[in-house]
Amino acid sequence: QLQHRIANQHNIIAEGRDTGSIIFPQAAVKFYLTASLTVRAQRWYSDQKTKGRELSLETAHAEVQKRDERDMNRAIAPLVIPQKAVIVDDSNLSKEQVITLMLEHIKSANQNR
């Protein structure tokens, strides 16, 4: 309810695995940000290393895959690609390229409103 009150009063950017499908299904612009399992496992592995957690890349791959399966099969707000979402596969894109791509879609959507 708080998120909806804020969104009704302001233009917002919200992030989360169920934001475009459950929380804000009527959002003007929705993105589904993804990457290959291998890339996401490598990113998670690197993130864990910076936190001092030592694990193998194979373990990271298995953990990310388990999280995906758990999120896609949960009873409440399962992970899905939201209707009318722009799918952005950032497997081979830099952060700057992703931001540029998303901003282009937002600008285009605002021009068409």
C-alpha positions in Angstrom: 0.0 0.0 0.0 2.8 2.4 0.8 4.5 1.7 -2.6 1.2 2.4 -4.3 0.6 5.6 -2.4 4.1 6.9 -3.3 3.6 5.9 -7.0 0.3 7.7 -7.1 2.0 10.9 -6.0 5.3 10.7 -7.9 7.0 9.2 -10.9 9.1 6.4 -9.4 11.5 3.7 -10.4 11.0 0.5 -8.6 13.1 -2.7 -8.7 12.3 -6.3 -7.7 11.6 -9.7 -9.0 7.8 -9.2 -8.8 7.6 -5.4 -9.3 6.2 -5.4 -12.9 4.0 -8.4 -12.5 2.5 -8.1 -9.0 3.2 -4.7 -7.4 2.9 -2.4 -10.4 1.4 -4.4 -13.3 0.0 -1.2 -14.9 3.4 0.6 -15.0 4.0 2.7 -18.1 7.4 1.1 -18.7 8.5 -2.3 -17.4 11.8 -4.1 -17.9 12.7 -7.7 -17.3 16.5 -7.6 -16.8 18.1 -11.0 -17.3 21.4 -12.6 -18.3 22.5 -16.1 -19.0 22.7 -18.5 -16.0 26.5 -18.7 -16.5 26.9 -14.9 -16.4 24.6 -14.5 -13.4 26.5 -17.2 -11.5 29.8 -15.5 -12.3 28.5 -12.2 -11.0 27.1 -13.8 -7.9 30.3 -15.7 -7.3 32.3 -12.4 -7.6 29.9 -10.6 -5.3 30.3 -13.4 -2.7 34.1 -13.2 -2.9 34.0 -9.4 -2.1 31.9 -10.3 1.0 34.6 -12.8 2.1 32.6 -15.9 1.2 34.7 -18.5 -0.5 32.9 -21.0 -2.8 33.4 -22.6 -6.1 32.0 -21.3 -9.4 30.1 -24.6 -9.6 28.5 -24.0 -6.2 27.6 -20.4 -7.3 26.0 -21.8 -10.5 23.9 -24.3 -8.5 22.8 -21.7 -6.0 21.7 -19.2 -8.6 19.8 -22.0 -10.4 18.1 -23.1 -7.2 17.1 -19.5 -6.5 15.6 -19.2 -10.0 13.6 -22.4 -9.5 12.4 -21.4 -6.1 11.3 -18.0 -7.3 9.6 -19.3 -10.4 7.7 -22.0 -8.4 6.7 -20.1 -5.2 3.0 -19.9 -4.4 2.9 -16.2 -3.9 4.2 -13.8 -6.6 6.2 -16.3 -8.7 8.9 -15.0 -11.0 7.4 -14.3 -14.4 8.2 -12.0 -17.3 5.6 -9.2 -16.8 3.2 -8.5 -19.6 4.4 -5.8 -22.0 7.9 -5.8 -20.3 10.9 -4.9 -22.4 13.3 -7.9 -22.0 16.9 -6.7 -21.5 19.5 -9.5 -21.7 22.6 -7.9 -20.3 24.9 -10.9 -20.6 27.2 -9.0 -22.9 26.4 -5.4 -22.0 28.1 -3.0 -19.7 26.1 -1.2 -17.0 26.3 2.0 -19.1 24.9 0.2 -22.1 22.0 -1.2 -20.1 21.2 2.2 -18.7 21.3 3.8 -22.1 19.0 1.1 -23.6 16.5 1.5 -20.7 16.5 5.3 -20.9 15.8 5.1 -24.7 12.8 2.9 -24.0 11.6 5.3 -21.2 12.0 8.4 -23.5 10.1 6.6 -26.3 7.3 5.6 -24.0 7.0 9.2 -22.7 6.8 10.6 -26.2 4.0 8.2 -27.1 1.9 9.2 -24.0 
